Amino acid sequence: MMFNDMETTLNTLKEFALKYGGKLLFCLIVFLIGRILCKALIKITKKGMNKAGTGEGVINLITILIKAVFYIVIALVVLDAFDVPTTSFVALFSAIGLAISLAVKDTLANFAEGLMLLITKPFKIGDYIETEGVQGTVQRIELVYTRLLTVDNKVVLIPNGEISGARITNYSAEPTRRLDLVFSIGYSDDIDRAKQVIEEIVDNHPYALKEPAPFIRVIEHGASSIDIAARIWVATEHYWDLNFDMKEMVKTEFDRHGINIPYPHMDINILKNGTED
């Protein structure tokens, strides 16, 4: 009797293995491959968002979403392998997804643009940029907003959707920048002497680069002045230091050499009894 029961059990197991063994093996392989891909995707996503300075809460949320999608897909594959109808499940998930997407379509748009910013990398943390009429240093690139810190210590949050469709000027993208300045002198002043003064200041300033060579030439005969352009290459991190130094030092040296800087003024003549005083 016992032998017959064991034989029946073995036959049942054999039939089960023959019928479902291949499907179980297939599901196991799908699960293992899917898990490897899921871990790889999470690792790449975390690495990219950490570089972008994304908050820990956002990273954890994205990780949970990736895992949820993974388990849903695996569950549907397993059910389909065992001939369980999945059409209703797919329709349910689709309806839920559509309802959510309609409710938060603007947020999803910013989310998608945030991913594009992380992929295309038009700027990175620490870059000084200008976009949407705002200038500031990039502090964080979140999935919905980009956080800028202005020079007067204000925090500005700009939706990624707006940034993606706007002009972006990245002042930190290149290691050097060109400083463009214009200095005005009077028509009676010595042009060569004025240019020499500017050249000496540039040559002796530690932040002014020798290559490319500075450009110092007259660019315009104005209504009341001769305008001299000074175009000087400088390391990006020293741009503002050189800018302020040049303006102060040129004024000081012009005064020392008797070179005038014209400014708007008005002469008033008073007429008394039809005659001019």
Secondary structure, DSSP 8 states (H G I E B T S, - for coil): -HHHHHHHHHHHHHHHHHHHHHHHHHHHHHHHHHHHHHHHHHHHHHHHHHHTT--HHHHHHHHHHHHHHHHHHHHHHHHHHTT---HHHHHHHHHHHHHHHHHTHHHHHHHHHHHHHHHH-SS-TT-EEEETTEEEEEEEE-SSEEEEE-TTS-EEEEEHHHHHTS-EEETTSSSEEEEEEEEEE-TTS-HHHHHHHHHHHHHH-TTB-SSS--EEEEEEE-SS-EEEEEEEEEEGGGHHHHHHHHHHHHHHHHHHTT------------EETTEE-
